[in-house]
Amino acid sequence: MRIMLTSMISRLVRRGNLKFTYADGETRTFGDGTGKPVHVRLNSRRAQWGLALDPAFYLGHYYGTGDIDLLEGDMFDLLETVFTGNPDFKYYQSGWNHFLERARYLLRWVREKNDIRRSRYNVQHHYDLTGALYDLFLDADKQYSCAYFETPEQSLDEAQLAKKRHIASKLTIGRPGLSVLDIGSGWGGMALYLARNLGAHVTGVTLSEEQFAVSRRRAAEEGLENEVRFLLEDYRNAPGTYDRIVSVGMFEHVGRPNYLTFFRKAAALLKQDGVMLLHTIGRTDTPTGNNPFIEKYIFPGGYIPALSEVMRAVEKSGLAVTDIEILRLHYAKTLRHWRQRFMARRDEAKALYDERFCRIWEFYLASSESAFRWQNLVVFQLQLAHDQQSVPLTRTYIDRDEHCLKAREGDGRGRFGGARKFPQEASL
């Protein structure tokens, strides 16, 4: 196993400065000596075996258990060395690792068959962790999805506000009183933004009891109980029909066996002249299996789709795609903010849970940032409608409506007052 592990590291790290101490205490150096030094120590033979056989799972797993330590550098430094240490990295994969990835892909339907009961368990596994944990690293509005950085200098809070503004503009809410369904409403930030700034009547559905309680409290504190209601409900049981539907960061939990169910339900919920905006993580290459570490420890039952997998379901649902935007590197920047904030308050996270939890989350945040920065992950924003005339002909309305929203956010009123309405383009 040591020979196999050494061979794998030698192929991956041709540039960089990596020291690797094996379980027997011997240390080897990989790379050309350039860049930030990183020193990995294996504290057990089981970690050595795990890294050789299945690094995609066991690097994070054994870092969490303490069988792997970093004597120099941190986890992000290690992953940067691995992902940038060989220009041909993405083409390298041993025969055994290729077999494992193929097996995971073939078994995907079993793991992702998220019925209502299983979906509730999967969501609560992650999102019902104490809210104090998320307060350590999220923005003030508790947006737990990709921010939208209009400029490199924007703060996390500014970029998360820009994300809500960008999505709201694509929903083309030109007058107050429109009904909106927020599928996967999180801690309520998107729903409250639409009610506060556009006068929308929003229904949010979530399976997280923690998020449900916080969302309802926030609506009451803002005096928006009549404009926003939250339901502890699965999207498959969402009631009514709506002028607009928005879903941000929830589709990753649907699972491929349910893609057609999701879009057919959305089509049934959306009025014939309505507009839907779906914001989801996606991959730029072909469909593949889940990341095994993320699936076990972070998001059980989740999957990040290729665009082809999403489109196949949309095409059969009765909805038409009216716009697609790919957000590149925005999530890498978002995750960097989250990781730096988490690490700055790591002792507080350890007080809430324990050292193992902190190590697992260190790896989760570092590996996720790496995947968006150097691998194949992006964010898709899909605008959908029944009727292609439901949205303006050109994309100029997005920039125009964002400027209107910026003015409304800064007018000091704190909620929609009806003084400003967006101009609407004539139907063709």
Phi, psi and omega in degrees: 000325179295321178297316179298317181294317179297319179297318180296314181296321180299323179286325184281322188247089175261336173240154180112188187220084186245124170256140184225115178258120183282174184297335180273001177099348179287140181244135175235154181246138180234154179096186183258009177085003181267159174084185184290131180290139177229133181231116180256136175236129175268127184262359180206157177289331179295325176294323178296315177297316182298315180296323180290322186273322186206072183297331182300328178262313193280341176298310178290320182298310183281340169292321178296320182280348182092003177285347174234131176236155174249114181273333173224142182075177177238184185297322179295321177299319178297313182294323176298318178299319181290314187282338180249000185282351179210117181303336181263018185307313188291347178264351181269130173198128179293161179301321180294315180294325175297319178298316180298315181297319180295319180297318178297322179295318182291333180268008188299325186294327179293315185284334186256009180282080189270092171286179186298318181295315181291323178300318179298316179298315183298317180294314183291334176304322184256312190276347177263015165298157184304138179299336178298330178295312183291333176296339182290330189225347178278169175287177185297332181271359179058051174275114183252054177206176187300128175279172183235104186270102179289330175221154180298336185275352185298143173285168178299316181297319179294319182290326177291323174296319178297325177298313179297320179296317181296315179293316180301322180295323180288343177280350177050053178273095188267355181209154179289159174094356179290146178270136182229136172254126177253105182272114185081063194280358175059223179271015170093000187298317181292315180299315180294325178297315182294321179289316185293318189256344183232000178069024181281154172258110193247136169247122178251136177241137179212157175256359181268120179294323178298311180294322179300313181295316180295317181300314180296320179295319181296319179297319179294319181296329179270357182070032183248021182299330181280340181262335184229130172231145180241140181238137173273086192208150173283147181301332181291343179250011181297134184270162167083186172230158191220151175287328181220149173230136175230143176215117186239115174070020180252330187298335178298342181262358186288318184087137185302324178298344184251008183299313181294321176302315181301309185286328175292322176294318178299319179297322179290326182280337186269129177296161187297333177256018185276172180226140178236143176235119178250124180243114185214149170294144177214170178246150184270354181247203185281162178302146181208185180279171178289157167290121188293326179293312181298320181295320183284315192260336190244299185233078177297139179081358182274165176201141176258116189272155163282155181300326180299325180291322178291314185295326180300321180284320179301317184298335182263000189266343186097357176263153177244144176278124179254346177194142173228131173233138178252118176268111182258132175068352177298322180286329175300317178294319178299313181294328176297316176300312181300315183296315180295321178293318180298315182293326179293336181239030183301321181299325178290322177295321179295324177294329178285322183234251179199181183296319180299316178301315181297318179296319178297319180287328172303312181293318178303310183290319180291316181290326178293316177300318179299319181296322178282334183274320189235352181248227196242018184259140177219189173237131174263135166242110181253125173261129186232153179201162170283319186245126182294346177273004181286344180236156180300160184290320181249167183272006182296335182296333182295310180296318180298315182288329175298320178295321177297317180293322177302317179295320181292320179298327186260012185275357174087354182281331176085345177201167186297133179239358176080006183284336183237132175235148181278137173292144179248139177283147180290146175294151180277000000 
